[in-house]
Amino acid sequence: YPSTGSAVLLPLKNLKVSAIEAEVLVCGGALKGSYLQSLKGTFLAALDTCARIKITDSNPEWVMGTMPLARVMGDMILLPNGNLLLINGAGPKTAGWERFEVQNPTTIPRMYHSTAVLLRDGRVLVSGSNPHTFYNFSGVLFLTKLSLETFSPAYLDAKFDNLRATIIAPKSMSGI
């Protein structure tokens, strides 16, 4: 289903006030009718827009922005430095809201059924791909991949060690 964009609830602020503001960001996707056009062999361009809305406002309104690259079927992650990572999907590289950066892309196409999870150390665990019926591993344009990889955002560079936040509690009791 090629029409999917990505959405994320932005960090909540002022948690001690009686009315907490909640804002949602939605990026990418495809134009209405893209799926039906694809069945006819016509592939419409993905959207390069992001829209945010304060869903707790009494009269919410969308505020539009533009990404440097179009994206469908991506995953959005809130990073510890306050930025957003838009990763995976159809379309290269990653982006955040308000200040966009194009970072180092993966060589593995991770689209439909991909996912990304923020790890405790600040890296992002990336997995999934574009599975085909019965998990075909050959003979298709985008192979089914069962691999995992980690993405290390720029804030993990050693020059930022003195600024890096660390989780001190609770201690992780989990293991793999």
N, C-alpha and C positions, 0 to 999 in steps of 0.2 A: 504494500500500500504506500505509494510514493508521496502522499499529500501531507505527511506528518512533519510538524515543526517540533521544536523543543520548548519546554516551559520549566520555570523554576520560581519558587517563592523566595523573594529577596530577604536578606537578614531583617529581622524585626528590630525596631528601635524603641527606646523609651518604654521598656516592659513594666515600669512601675506606675504608668498612668492608667486611668480607667478605660480609655478608648485607645487600644493599640492599633497602629496603622499596619496594614498588610498590603504589600505590593508584589505583583506577579509580572514576570518578564517572559514573553513568548517570542522566539526567533525562528526564522526560516519557514520551511514548508513549501508547498506548491500551490499554484493557482487552482481554483475550483474547476473541476473537469479534467485535470491532468491525468488521472488514472484512466478515464475513458479514452482520452486521446492516445495514451500509451498503448492501449489495446489495438489501435489502428496504426501503430508504428510511428506516431508523432510524439516526440518527447519535448514537453514545454520546460522552459528554464525554471530552476528553483528560485525561491524568493530570497532576496538579500536584506529583508527588513526585520527589525526587532520592534516590538511594541510593549510598553509597560502600562500597567493600570493599577491604581490603588483600589483594591476591591472592597475596602472598608469605607470608602467615601460615600456620602449620601447620594451623590450624583457622579459616579466614576466616569472618567474620560480616558481614552487611549492617547498615549504620547508615542509618536513614531520616531524611529531612528534607522540608520542604514549600516549594514556590515560591509566590510571590504570584499567578502566572498559570499556567494549564495550557499544555502545548506538545506538539505532535507534529511530526515531520520537521524539527527544528531542527538547527543546527550549533553546536558548542562550540569556542571558541578560548581558549587560555591567553594572557593579556595580560602585557605586561612588568612591570606593577605587582603581579603575583601573583594578580589577580582572574581570574575566568572570564567570558567573554561567551557567552551563549546567544542566538543570533540566527537569523533566518529561521524557517520552519516555520509551522504553523497556530496562531495565537494571537499576540496583540500583544506587542511590546516585548522587552526582554532581561533576563537575570537572572544572578546568580553564586551561588556556594555559600556558606553560612553567613550572609553579609550580602547580602540581595537589594536591588537597585535597579531601578526601572523607568526606562528612559532613553528618549530620543527615537526613536520608531519610523519606519520607512520608509513611504512611501505605496504601495510596490510589493509585492504579495503574492509572497513568495519561499518556496515550499514544496518540493514534490517536485523533486529534482534541483537544489536550490540549494546554494551553497557559500560559505564565508567563509575568507579567508586573511589572516594577520597580515602587514603590510608592515614593511619595515625602519624606517620613520619612526614606527611605533606606530599608524597608522591600520589599519582593517580593510577589505579589498576584498571586496565582496559582489556575488554574481551568481547567475544562474539564476532559475527561476520554476517554473511548473507546466505543463510542455509537454504538449500533447495530440497525438494521432495526427496525423502529417503537419504538425506545427507550425502549428496553427490560431491565427491572430492576431486573430480576431474571432468573435463568435457563441458564446462560451463564458464561463462565470462568471469563471474566472481565466485571463487571456490568457497565451500564451507570450511571455516577455520575453527579449530578447537583450542587455539593457543591463547595465552595470556601475555601481556606485556605491561611494563610500567612506564609512565610518562613522568618526567621530573621537570616541573615548572621552573622558570628562571629564578624564582625566589629561593630555590634550594642551592644556588651557587654559593660557594664557600665565602665569597665576599660579603654575603648577608648573614653570616653566622651570628654576629653580635645582635642582630635584629630579630632572629628567629624565635618565635614563640614555641614553647614546649608544653606538652600535656604532662602535668605532674600528678593529677588525680582524676578519676580513679586509675589505679594500675591495671593494665590489661591482664586478664587471667586466661585469655584465649590463646589458642595455638592452631596451627594448620597441620 
